[in-house]
Amino acid sequence: NAAGDRVTAEAGVEVQEVVEIVQFSVDKPTVYPNERILLRWETKGATEVTVELVGKPEGSRAQYPAMRQPPAGWLSLVVDASQFTRYGIYYFQLVAKGNNGPQSVRIPVELKHR
């Protein structure tokens, strides 16, 4: 200023981590009835993570509703023949929610006849 006095100011910046799905995978993309599959995932910046079955062949009774999961982890599922009643492609989806909105990715698992 004109009188030569010092003026100081402070500013704060809040940095919010963005949501990122680092990995979502299945150990066996092709399975047979009653086999086990292992879904693995890793996210960054997620405040909520869910995994669910979002697509299946018409007439299949398979259900896996959205279940909250940790930001990184794994899920072991048996492809039970009494539920996975149709051969074809099933889609599992991972949704990671956070500061920049939800991010999602799907992976296919094909159920084949022996």
LINHUKA-V905224 format. One record per backbone hydrogen bond with DSSP energy under -0.5 kcal/mol. CO is the residue of the C=O (numbers start at 1). NH is the residue of the N-H. E is the energy in kcal/mol with one decimal. If there is no record, write none. Layout:
((CO NH E) (CO NH E))
This chain:
((1 4 -1.3) (13 15 -0.6) (14 16 -0.6) (17 99 -0.5) (20 22 -0.9) (20 44 -2.6) (23 42 -2.1) (25 40 -2.5) (29 110 -3.4) (31 112 -2.9) (32 35 -1.9) (35 79 -3.3) (37 39 -0.5) (37 77 -2.5) (38 27 -1.8) (39 75 -2.4) (40 25 -2.6) (41 73 -2.1) (42 22 -1.9) (42 23 -1.9) (44 20 -2.3) (48 97 -3.2) (49 69 -3.0) (50 95 -2.4) (51 67 -1.8) (52 54 -0.6) (52 93 -3.1) (55 91 -2.6) (57 60 -2.0) (64 53 -2.8) (67 51 -1.5) (69 49 -0.6) (71 43 -1.2) (73 41 -2.4) (75 39 -2.9) (75 77 -0.5) (77 37 -3.1) (77 79 -0.5) (78 80 -2.0) (79 34 -3.6) (80 83 -1.7) (80 84 -3.4) (83 61 -1.0) (83 62 -0.8) (83 85 -1.9) (88 111 -3.4) (90 92 -0.5) (90 109 -2.7) (91 54 -2.8) (91 55 -1.3) (92 107 -2.6) (93 52 -2.0) (94 105 -1.8) (95 50 -2.3) (95 97 -0.5) (96 103 -2.6) (97 47 -3.4) (97 48 -1.4) (98 101 -1.6) (103 96 -2.9) (105 94 -2.6) (107 92 -2.5) (109 90 -2.9) (109 111 -0.5) (110 31 -3.0) (110 112 -0.6) (111 88 -1.9) (112 33 -0.6))
